[in-house]
Amino acid sequence: MAVLNDTEALRKILNTVEFPASRDDVLAHAENAGASREILSALRAMPPATYAEADEVMRAVPTATATPGRRRPGG
């Protein structure tokens, strides 16, 4: 599973996404913004869902500081 270490870079990208957005919409936006492979891999690892805001995406992305049992959108 892809794990994201650079959460600040992802946050900057998410600040320019129009929400609500699907995982694929967020991924396409990140690709167009020139996101790193690490960010793109982490976004691909998110559950396919519609995310209401950037914080939901941040909670869904597997990060190096993730804690077990975290809630995911839609579940």
TORGU-355770 format. One record per residue (C-alpha): residue in one letter; x, y, z; residue number from 1. Coordinates in steps of 0.2 Angstrom, whole numbers, m for minus. Example, Ala and Ser with C-alpha at 12.3 -4.5 7.8 and 13.67 -1.06 7.14 Angstrom:
2
<dotor residuo="a" x="62" y="m22" z="39" num="1"/>
<dotor residuo="s" x="68" y="m5" z="36" num="2"/>
//
This chain:
75
<dotor residuo="m" x="0" y="0" z="0" num="1"/>
<dotor residuo="a" x="6" y="17" z="m4" num="2"/>
<dotor residuo="v" x="10" y="28" z="11" num="3"/>
<dotor residuo="l" x="11" y="47" z="10" num="4"/>
<dotor residuo="n" x="25" y="56" z="20" num="5"/>
<dotor residuo="d" x="23" y="73" z="12" num="6"/>
<dotor residuo="t" x="5" y="78" z="18" num="7"/>
<dotor residuo="e" x="9" y="97" z="16" num="8"/>
<dotor residuo="a" x="11" y="95" z="m3" num="9"/>
<dotor residuo="l" x="m5" y="86" z="m4" num="10"/>
<dotor residuo="r" x="m14" y="99" z="7" num="11"/>
<dotor residuo="k" x="m8" y="112" z="m5" num="12"/>
<dotor residuo="i" x="m15" y="103" z="m20" num="13"/>
<dotor residuo="l" x="m32" y="99" z="m11" num="14"/>
<dotor residuo="n" x="m34" y="118" z="m7" num="15"/>
<dotor residuo="t" x="m36" y="120" z="m26" num="16"/>
<dotor residuo="v" x="m49" y="106" z="m28" num="17"/>
<dotor residuo="e" x="m67" y="110" z="m30" num="18"/>
<dotor residuo="f" x="m77" y="99" z="m18" num="19"/>
<dotor residuo="p" x="m87" y="88" z="m17" num="20"/>
<dotor residuo="a" x="m76" y="78" z="m28" num="21"/>
<dotor residuo="s" x="m74" y="59" z="m32" num="22"/>
<dotor residuo="r" x="m58" y="50" z="m29" num="23"/>
<dotor residuo="d" x="m55" y="50" z="m48" num="24"/>
<dotor residuo="d" x="m58" y="69" z="m49" num="25"/>
<dotor residuo="v" x="m46" y="72" z="m35" num="26"/>
<dotor residuo="l" x="m33" y="61" z="m43" num="27"/>
<dotor residuo="a" x="m35" y="70" z="m60" num="28"/>
<dotor residuo="h" x="m33" y="87" z="m52" num="29"/>
<dotor residuo="a" x="m17" y="81" z="m43" num="30"/>
<dotor residuo="e" x="m10" y="74" z="m60" num="31"/>
<dotor residuo="n" x="m14" y="90" z="m68" num="32"/>
<dotor residuo="a" x="m6" y="100" z="m54" num="33"/>
<dotor residuo="g" x="10" y="90" z="m56" num="34"/>
<dotor residuo="a" x="9" y="80" z="m40" num="35"/>
<dotor residuo="s" x="23" y="68" z="m35" num="36"/>
<dotor residuo="r" x="22" y="49" z="m38" num="37"/>
<dotor residuo="e" x="20" y="47" z="m19" num="38"/>
<dotor residuo="i" x="5" y="58" z="m19" num="39"/>
<dotor residuo="l" x="m3" y="50" z="m34" num="40"/>
<dotor residuo="s" x="0" y="33" z="m27" num="41"/>
<dotor residuo="a" x="m8" y="38" z="m10" num="42"/>
<dotor residuo="l" x="m23" y="45" z="m19" num="43"/>
<dotor residuo="r" x="m25" y="29" z="m29" num="44"/>
<dotor residuo="a" x="m25" y="19" z="m13" num="45"/>
<dotor residuo="m" x="m40" y="29" z="m6" num="46"/>
<dotor residuo="p" x="m58" y="21" z="m6" num="47"/>
<dotor residuo="p" x="m68" y="26" z="m21" num="48"/>
<dotor residuo="a" x="m80" y="38" z="m14" num="49"/>
<dotor residuo="t" x="m86" y="56" z="m16" num="50"/>
<dotor residuo="y" x="m77" y="67" z="m3" num="51"/>
<dotor residuo="a" x="m85" y="83" z="3" num="52"/>
<dotor residuo="e" x="m70" y="92" z="8" num="53"/>
<dotor residuo="a" x="m51" y="92" z="9" num="54"/>
<dotor residuo="d" x="m51" y="85" z="27" num="55"/>
<dotor residuo="e" x="m60" y="70" z="21" num="56"/>
<dotor residuo="v" x="m47" y="66" z="8" num="57"/>
<dotor residuo="m" x="m33" y="69" z="21" num="58"/>
<dotor residuo="r" x="m41" y="56" z="32" num="59"/>
<dotor residuo="a" x="m44" y="44" z="18" num="60"/>
<dotor residuo="v" x="m26" y="44" z="12" num="61"/>
<dotor residuo="p" x="m14" y="32" z="20" num="62"/>
<dotor residuo="t" x="0" y="42" z="29" num="63"/>
<dotor residuo="a" x="15" y="38" z="38" num="64"/>
<dotor residuo="t" x="7" y="45" z="54" num="65"/>
<dotor residuo="a" x="m10" y="35" z="51" num="66"/>
<dotor residuo="t" x="m18" y="27" z="66" num="67"/>
<dotor residuo="p" x="m27" y="10" z="65" num="68"/>
<dotor residuo="g" x="m46" y="11" z="64" num="69"/>
<dotor residuo="r" x="m48" y="28" z="57" num="70"/>
<dotor residuo="r" x="m64" y="31" z="49" num="71"/>
<dotor residuo="r" x="m66" y="32" z="30" num="72"/>
<dotor residuo="p" x="m79" y="41" z="20" num="73"/>
<dotor residuo="g" x="m95" y="31" z="18" num="74"/>
<dotor residuo="g" x="m90" y="18" z="31" num="75"/>
//
